[in-house]
Amino acid sequence: MEARLNLFENPVLAKVFRHINSAAKAVSDSSLPNSTLELVKIRASQINSCGFCTDMHTKDAAAAGETQQRLHLVAAWREAKVFTEAERAALELAEQGTRIADAAGGVPDAVWENAAKHYDEEQLGALVAIIALINTYNRFNVIVQQPAGDYQVGMFG
């Protein structure tokens, strides 16, 4: 399978990705735990059917020490006992923020309030940013049908 367009060599997209990657770096430099960032990226990528990002972020999370059990249960986090209440709040916010078109009123207040119980202002900002950013990356990859499975940890940085 070949991508419809090379996201890595297209001159316009190279400029766009420099800016998006810079924004992602600001998020990764925040106080939000890296494990939470990866779980959120995995869940949004699953919802969006982005194989490339699901592959990348599960491998990155595993390399950072995430357990296979937790990685296998991200899609079923509601029923899984392996996530903290804070992680569950982040996953719910990620789902609601990813499925924003499905909700007439956007992200429900109760979802936001639950996240705010577990995260401070900086961390909430990081959560909002990573949800928006991973959805952006997902859309690029889904639109061009970026193949999944070949990602190697660290290949982009």
LOMARKOL-235490 format. One line per field, with one value per residue: residue number from 1; x, y, z of N, C-alpha, C, CB in turn. Coordinates in nm, 3 decimals. Glycine has a CB too. Layout:
// residues N
i = c(NUM_...)
nxx = c(X_...)
nyy = c(Y_...)
nzz = c(Z_...)
caxx = c(X_...)
cayy = c(Y_...)
cazz = c(Z_...)
cxx = c(X_...)
cyy = c(Y_...)
czz = c(Z_...)
cbxx = c(X_...)
cbyy = c(Y_...)
cbzz = c(Z_...)
This chain:
// residues 157
i = c(1_2_3_4_5_6_7_8_9_10_11_12_13_14_15_16_17_18_19_20_21_22_23_24_25_26_27_28_29_30_31_32_33_34_35_36_37_38_39_40_41_42_43_44_45_46_47_48_49_50_51_52_53_54_55_56_57_58_59_60_61_62_63_64_65_66_67_68_69_70_71_72_73_74_75_76_77_78_79_80_81_82_83_84_85_86_87_88_89_90_91_92_93_94_95_96_97_98_99_100_101_102_103_104_105_106_107_108_109_110_111_112_113_114_115_116_117_118_119_120_121_122_123_124_125_126_127_128_129_130_131_132_133_134_135_136_137_138_139_140_141_142_143_144_145_146_147_148_149_150_151_152_153_154_155_156_157)
nxx = c(0.085_0.055_0.091_-0.135_-0.020_0.297_0.357_0.587_0.764_0.641_0.649_0.481_0.346_0.564_0.638_0.404_0.398_0.628_0.542_0.322_0.453_0.615_0.425_0.338_0.568_0.571_0.358_0.455_0.655_0.520_0.373_0.205_0.169_0.373_0.275_-0.001_-0.034_0.035_-0.163_-0.395_-0.339_-0.335_-0.601_-0.761_-0.662_-0.743_-1.023_-1.045_-0.965_-0.697_-0.443_-0.166_-0.094_-0.191_-0.026_0.226_0.203_0.137_0.368_0.560_0.466_0.498_0.777_0.840_0.778_0.516_0.267_0.181_-0.072_-0.221_-0.202_-0.342_-0.593_-0.682_-0.882_-1.104_-1.133_-1.324_-1.425_-1.199_-0.979_-0.730_-0.653_-0.591_-0.805_-0.758_-0.641_-0.858_-1.036_-0.897_-0.900_-1.176_-1.223_-1.066_-1.206_-1.455_-1.371_-1.269_-1.485_-1.642_-1.817_-2.027_-2.165_-2.411_-2.387_-2.117_-1.827_-1.937_-2.020_-1.987_-1.788_-1.570_-1.549_-1.484_-1.230_-1.100_-1.088_-0.872_-0.653_-0.434_-0.439_-0.234_-0.193_-0.449_-0.458_-0.258_-0.379_-0.606_-0.471_-0.320_-0.523_-0.646_-0.425_-0.352_-0.579_-0.555_-0.315_-0.412_-0.606_-0.456_-0.313_-0.519_-0.655_-0.463_-0.422_-0.210_0.016_0.031_0.236_0.511_0.645_0.918_1.039_1.140_1.199_1.118_1.248)
nyy = c(-0.118_0.217_0.556_0.820_1.065_1.198_1.272_1.352_1.458_1.649_1.988_2.195_2.066_1.993_2.238_2.295_2.079_2.133_2.345_2.230_2.021_2.169_2.279_2.041_1.974_2.171_2.081_1.829_1.915_2.000_1.965_1.751_1.406_1.186_0.930_0.969_1.147_0.975_0.773_0.922_1.003_0.754_0.665_0.860_0.820_0.557_0.592_0.755_0.584_0.580_0.417_0.454_0.643_0.505_0.280_0.408_0.544_0.343_0.192_0.383_0.431_0.178_0.156_0.350_0.229_0.154_-0.090_-0.393_-0.492_-0.262_-0.115_-0.282_-0.251_0.008_0.079_-0.019_0.120_0.201_-0.026_-0.137_-0.201_-0.101_0.161_0.484_0.710_0.971_0.925_0.804_1.017_1.183_1.022_1.014_1.287_1.305_1.134_1.267_1.513_1.429_1.317_1.534_1.629_1.459_1.535_1.750_1.966_1.993_1.926_1.783_1.956_1.805_1.622_1.789_1.905_1.679_1.617_1.849_1.810_1.649_1.753_2.035_2.384_2.420_2.154_2.089_2.261_2.141_1.893_1.970_2.078_1.853_1.678_1.821_1.837_1.564_1.481_1.638_1.535_1.274_1.320_1.410_1.170_0.980_1.092_1.078_0.811_0.689_0.431_0.181_0.028_0.015_0.188_0.286_0.320_0.642_0.731_0.977_1.172)
nzz = c(0.000_-0.082_0.019_-0.072_-0.106_-0.037_0.277_0.400_0.222_0.067_-0.019_0.088_0.296_0.454_0.565_0.709_0.890_1.041_1.201_1.336_1.468_1.634_1.805_1.923_2.062_2.259_2.412_2.496_2.661_2.882_3.214_3.211_3.250_3.055_2.999_3.009_2.795_2.581_2.604_2.548_2.284_2.160_2.201_2.066_1.809_1.760_1.755_1.530_1.336_1.254_1.151_1.124_1.327_1.552_1.552_1.581_1.834_2.017_2.005_2.085_2.345_2.463_2.447_2.628_2.861_2.909_2.987_2.813_2.872_2.950_2.712_2.538_2.641_2.604_2.416_2.542_2.780_2.969_3.092_3.193_3.464_3.494_3.468_3.606_3.794_3.706_3.453_3.328_3.322_3.144_2.914_2.864_2.810_2.582_2.409_2.390_2.285_2.043_1.916_1.855_1.659_1.684_1.905_1.991_2.165_2.202_2.406_2.701_3.008_3.244_3.175_3.132_3.389_3.541_3.439_3.520_3.792_3.824_3.693_3.667_3.558_3.363_3.282_3.189_2.971_2.819_2.771_2.616_2.397_2.303_2.230_2.022_1.848_1.795_1.665_1.438_1.321_1.278_1.082_0.859_0.803_0.760_0.541_0.335_0.329_0.480_0.516_0.776_1.031_0.988_1.151_1.353_1.679_1.769_1.512_1.414_1.552)
caxx = c(0.000_0.127_0.012_-0.177_0.067_0.405_0.346_0.718_0.843_0.565_0.705_0.383_0.323_0.685_0.626_0.292_0.438_0.723_0.464_0.245_0.548_0.657_0.316_0.341_0.683_0.527_0.274_0.538_0.734_0.432_0.377_0.113_0.250_0.389_0.187_-0.134_-0.027_0.032_-0.295_-0.488_-0.309_-0.378_-0.748_-0.813_-0.622_-0.833_-1.154_-1.034_-0.915_-0.566_-0.351_-0.029_-0.076_-0.211_0.099_0.332_0.189_0.146_0.510_0.627_0.424_0.564_0.919_0.851_0.749_0.374_0.247_0.098_-0.209_-0.285_-0.212_-0.450_-0.722_-0.717_-1.010_-1.210_-1.089_-1.433_-1.440_-1.068_-0.944_-0.586_-0.629_-0.624_-0.919_-0.711_-0.628_-0.994_-1.090_-0.829_-0.951_-1.312_-1.209_-1.015_-1.316_-1.554_-1.308_-1.250_-1.618_-1.710_-1.925_-2.137_-2.231_-2.470_-2.342_-1.973_-1.784_-2.027_-1.962_-1.947_-1.661_-1.468_-1.536_-1.413_-1.089_-1.048_-1.063_-0.748_-0.545_-0.429_-0.461_-0.132_-0.219_-0.571_-0.418_-0.185_-0.478_-0.682_-0.380_-0.284_-0.643_-0.658_-0.312_-0.358_-0.686_-0.498_-0.227_-0.496_-0.672_-0.357_-0.282_-0.636_-0.684_-0.367_-0.412_-0.074_0.024_0.071_0.307_0.655_0.703_1.019_1.050_1.243_1.230_1.086_1.307)
cayy = c(0.000_0.345_0.675_0.900_1.182_1.181_1.376_1.388_1.523_1.757_2.113_2.267_1.989_2.001_2.363_2.280_1.986_2.200_2.422_2.137_1.951_2.265_2.283_1.914_1.982_2.251_1.994_1.726_1.982_2.039_1.876_1.638_1.284_1.131_0.815_1.022_1.197_0.863_0.710_1.011_0.994_0.622_0.656_0.942_0.755_0.442_0.643_0.809_0.477_0.618_0.308_0.504_0.700_0.400_0.204_0.492_0.579_0.223_0.156_0.483_0.409_0.055_0.187_0.435_0.148_0.120_-0.235_-0.445_-0.503_-0.131_-0.079_-0.361_-0.214_0.149_0.088_-0.059_0.179_0.214_-0.153_-0.181_-0.156_-0.072_0.304_0.568_0.800_1.083_0.876_0.782_1.151_1.228_0.942_1.061_1.417_1.276_1.080_1.372_1.611_1.368_1.295_1.662_1.643_1.373_1.593_1.879_2.072_1.986_1.848_1.811_2.017_1.702_1.565_1.891_1.918_1.562_1.636_1.959_1.758_1.572_1.824_2.181_2.465_2.387_2.019_2.096_2.321_2.038_1.795_2.029_2.090_1.723_1.624_1.890_1.803_1.425_1.477_1.695_1.433_1.165_1.358_1.403_1.031_0.912_1.148_1.028_0.666_0.659_0.292_0.160_-0.093_0.025_0.287_0.244_0.419_0.743_0.762_1.116_1.269)
cazz = c(0.000_-0.091_0.054_-0.187_-0.111_0.059_0.379_0.450_0.119_0.006_0.035_0.171_0.419_0.537_0.642_0.802_0.997_1.131_1.299_1.419_1.554_1.735_1.902_1.996_2.153_2.374_2.494_2.559_2.764_2.993_3.331_3.193_3.239_2.921_2.982_2.979_2.658_2.487_2.610_2.477_2.141_2.114_2.198_1.955_1.683_1.743_1.715_1.394_1.248_1.200_1.177_1.137_1.461_1.651_1.550_1.636_1.975_2.099_2.011_2.170_2.483_2.509_2.466_2.748_2.978_2.924_2.981_2.704_2.920_2.939_2.570_2.479_2.698_2.581_2.345_2.635_2.906_3.066_3.163_3.240_3.599_3.494_3.449_3.722_3.772_3.624_3.314_3.278_3.291_3.022_2.803_2.836_2.743_2.447_2.328_2.363_2.197_1.912_1.858_1.875_1.562_1.727_2.022_1.954_2.254_2.223_2.522_2.815_3.127_3.341_3.130_3.161_3.535_3.589_3.404_3.602_3.927_3.824_3.626_3.689_3.437_3.261_3.232_3.108_2.843_2.745_2.725_2.506_2.283_2.245_2.165_1.893_1.762_1.746_1.565_1.316_1.263_1.229_0.958_0.751_0.771_0.705_0.409_0.233_0.350_0.521_0.563_0.916_1.065_0.970_1.242_1.449_1.786_1.752_1.373_1.384_1.643)
cxx = c(0.089_0.034_-0.023_-0.084_0.174_0.403_0.481_0.803_0.771_0.610_0.607_0.364_0.445_0.682_0.517_0.333_0.542_0.649_0.385_0.337_0.601_0.551_0.315_0.457_0.645_0.442_0.360_0.627_0.651_0.445_0.278_0.197_0.254_0.296_0.045_-0.138_-0.040_-0.103_-0.398_-0.465_-0.354_-0.530_-0.807_-0.781_-0.707_-0.969_-1.153_-0.987_-0.786_-0.465_-0.209_-0.004_-0.098_-0.085_0.210_0.320_0.183_0.292_0.588_0.592_0.491_0.712_0.942_0.811_0.603_0.358_0.159_-0.048_-0.282_-0.302_-0.327_-0.588_-0.762_-0.854_-1.129_-1.184_-1.200_-1.448_-1.310_-1.035_-0.799_-0.552_-0.668_-0.747_-0.879_-0.698_-0.765_-1.060_-1.027_-0.880_-1.093_-1.308_-1.160_-1.126_-1.416_-1.498_-1.285_-1.383_-1.704_-1.827_-2.047_-2.219_-2.281_-2.417_-2.193_-1.939_-1.873_-1.952_-1.912_-1.813_-1.548_-1.443_-1.462_-1.263_-1.026_-1.025_-0.925_-0.627_-0.551_-0.443_-0.361_-0.162_-0.347_-0.541_-0.345_-0.281_-0.557_-0.595_-0.349_-0.404_-0.660_-0.547_-0.320_-0.470_-0.639_-0.408_-0.309_-0.559_-0.576_-0.336_-0.399_-0.666_-0.591_-0.350_-0.269_-0.068_0.075_0.153_0.459_0.722_0.804_1.033_1.167_1.270_1.197_1.148_1.398)
cyy = c(0.124_0.457_0.752_1.017_1.162_1.299_1.430_1.463_1.638_1.890_2.193_2.195_1.989_2.127_2.351_2.192_2.046_2.277_2.330_2.064_2.042_2.276_2.155_1.912_2.062_2.167_1.891_1.785_2.023_1.938_1.760_1.511_1.229_1.013_0.860_1.075_1.082_0.793_0.791_1.002_0.860_0.617_0.738_0.875_0.632_0.488_0.689_0.706_0.516_0.510_0.355_0.557_0.598_0.316_0.283_0.507_0.457_0.179_0.253_0.461_0.284_0.081_0.271_0.358_0.112_-0.031_-0.274_-0.455_-0.370_-0.089_-0.155_-0.316_-0.069_0.162_0.056_-0.002_0.187_0.089_-0.201_-0.120_-0.108_0.076_0.380_0.653_0.920_1.041_0.854_0.915_1.205_1.152_0.984_1.196_1.397_1.224_1.189_1.478_1.559_1.350_1.420_1.682_1.561_1.433_1.733_1.993_2.072_1.898_1.883_1.871_1.913_1.639_1.662_1.901_1.798_1.574_1.743_1.917_1.693_1.647_1.973_2.252_2.431_2.251_2.014_2.157_2.220_1.932_1.848_2.034_1.954_1.658_1.689_1.848_1.660_1.409_1.535_1.594_1.318_1.198_1.359_1.259_0.956_0.963_1.091_0.877_0.623_0.516_0.282_0.032_-0.083_0.122_0.220_0.356_0.512_0.785_0.907_1.213_1.205)
czz = c(0.000_-0.047_-0.073_-0.212_-0.006_0.156_0.422_0.349_0.048_0.065_0.123_0.303_0.510_0.623_0.748_0.920_1.090_1.239_1.392_1.517_1.665_1.845_1.986_2.096_2.277_2.468_2.567_2.668_2.886_3.106_3.320_3.175_3.096_2.897_2.947_2.836_2.558_2.488_2.533_2.326_2.084_2.100_2.084_1.821_1.656_1.692_1.570_1.291_1.179_1.241_1.201_1.278_1.571_1.664_1.620_1.787_2.066_2.113_2.100_2.317_2.541_2.536_2.590_2.875_2.999_2.909_2.862_2.747_2.904_2.794_2.504_2.526_2.675_2.515_2.436_2.774_3.011_3.152_3.226_3.376_3.606_3.479_3.575_3.690_3.686_3.478_3.252_3.240_3.162_2.900_2.765_2.764_2.600_2.356_2.291_2.269_2.057_1.841_1.866_1.778_1.601_1.841_1.989_2.039_2.278_2.342_2.641_2.935_3.227_3.304_3.161_3.312_3.594_3.559_3.494_3.747_3.937_3.768_3.654_3.555_3.326_3.199_3.150_2.971_2.757_2.691_2.605_2.381_2.221_2.178_2.028_1.797_1.710_1.645_1.432_1.247_1.204_1.095_0.840_0.707_0.710_0.563_0.302_0.241_0.380_0.575_0.706_0.927_1.058_1.066_1.334_1.552_1.760_1.608_1.334_1.483_1.735)
cbxx = c(-0.096_0.180_0.090_-0.319_-0.012_0.544_0.273_0.790_0.885_0.412_0.749_0.248_0.285_0.812_0.595_0.170_0.490_0.815_0.368_0.168_0.663_0.684_0.181_0.354_0.806_0.448_0.168_0.623_0.801_0.284_0.348_0.018_0.196_0.534_0.185_-0.172_0.104_0.142_-0.340_-0.472_-0.158_-0.330_-0.808_-0.752_-0.474_-0.848_-1.197_-0.940_-1.020_-0.522_-0.353_-0.002_-0.170_-0.332_0.140_0.331_0.065_0.060_0.572_0.586_0.271_0.547_0.974_0.763_0.796_0.287_0.184_0.150_-0.212_-0.204_-0.080_-0.430_-0.720_-0.610_-1.011_-1.222_-1.035_-1.565_-1.492_-0.959_-0.967_-0.520_-0.706_-0.503_-0.976_-0.574_-0.547_-1.079_-1.063_-0.677_-0.948_-1.394_-1.112_-0.900_-1.387_-1.599_-1.179_-1.179_-1.688_-1.611_-1.878_-2.083_-2.135_-2.621_-2.412_-1.916_-1.633_-2.099_-2.064_-2.056_-1.665_-1.512_-1.673_-1.470_-1.074_-1.144_-1.172_-0.768_-0.551_-0.296_-0.452_0.010_-0.228_-0.681_-0.329_-0.078_-0.574_-0.732_-0.251_-0.227_-0.769_-0.655_-0.182_-0.377_-0.810_-0.419_-0.127_-0.605_-0.736_-0.223_-0.236_-0.759_-0.670_-0.231_-0.464_-0.024_0.114_-0.052_0.263_0.684_0.592_1.156_1.066_1.367_1.156_0.935_1.206)
cbyy = c(0.000_0.369_0.766_0.950_1.315_1.171_1.324_1.265_1.423_1.736_2.201_2.282_1.846_2.000_2.481_2.220_1.858_2.297_2.518_2.035_1.896_2.403_2.302_1.797_2.045_2.375_1.923_1.656_2.105_2.050_1.955_1.660_1.177_1.090_0.728_1.133_1.273_0.762_0.693_1.157_1.013_0.512_0.702_1.085_0.717_0.365_0.759_0.926_0.442_0.759_0.211_0.613_0.818_0.311_0.171_0.629_0.662_0.108_0.153_0.626_0.395_-0.058_0.259_0.560_0.217_0.195_-0.285_-0.583_-0.549_-0.024_-0.109_-0.508_-0.240_0.217_-0.005_-0.212_0.316_0.242_-0.258_-0.145_-0.268_-0.150_0.357_0.659_0.848_1.135_0.745_0.708_1.249_1.211_0.793_1.073_1.509_1.174_0.966_1.438_1.656_1.233_1.179_1.775_1.601_1.239_1.598_1.873_2.062_2.126_1.875_1.683_2.109_1.594_1.533_2.027_1.931_1.435_1.676_2.077_1.656_1.447_1.799_2.222_2.614_2.386_1.922_2.179_2.443_1.973_1.758_2.171_2.158_1.630_1.647_2.042_1.822_1.326_1.552_1.824_1.379_1.133_1.496_1.465_0.959_0.934_1.301_1.095_0.591_0.761_0.211_0.153_-0.201_0.068_0.358_0.213_0.349_0.694_0.669_1.135_1.341)
cbzz = c(0.123_-0.236_0.154_-0.165_-0.089_-0.013_0.499_0.494_0.018_0.026_-0.079_0.097_0.385_0.448_0.548_0.730_0.938_1.051_1.226_1.331_1.471_1.671_1.831_1.898_2.082_2.327_2.408_2.454_2.705_2.945_3.456_3.070_3.334_2.897_3.110_3.079_2.635_2.522_2.755_2.525_2.116_2.211_2.330_1.961_1.688_1.875_1.807_1.393_1.143_1.253_1.065_1.032_1.481_1.614_1.405_1.571_1.995_2.039_1.870_2.127_2.491_2.405_2.343_2.733_3.095_2.818_3.112_2.659_3.066_3.015_2.497_2.512_2.844_2.493_2.224_2.642_2.882_2.993_3.069_3.138_3.700_3.385_3.328_3.760_3.907_3.678_3.309_3.384_3.409_3.035_2.838_2.967_2.820_2.453_2.402_2.494_2.256_1.926_1.929_1.858_1.423_1.769_2.143_1.965_2.384_2.244_2.554_2.858_3.194_3.350_2.978_3.106_3.600_3.527_3.254_3.598_3.966_3.746_3.476_3.760_3.472_3.324_3.348_3.181_2.867_2.834_2.838_2.543_2.325_2.352_2.254_1.914_1.837_1.863_1.616_1.347_1.369_1.330_0.973_0.797_0.895_0.796_0.412_0.251_0.227_0.629_0.472_1.009_0.977_0.831_1.324_1.379_1.923_1.810_1.283_1.381_1.718)
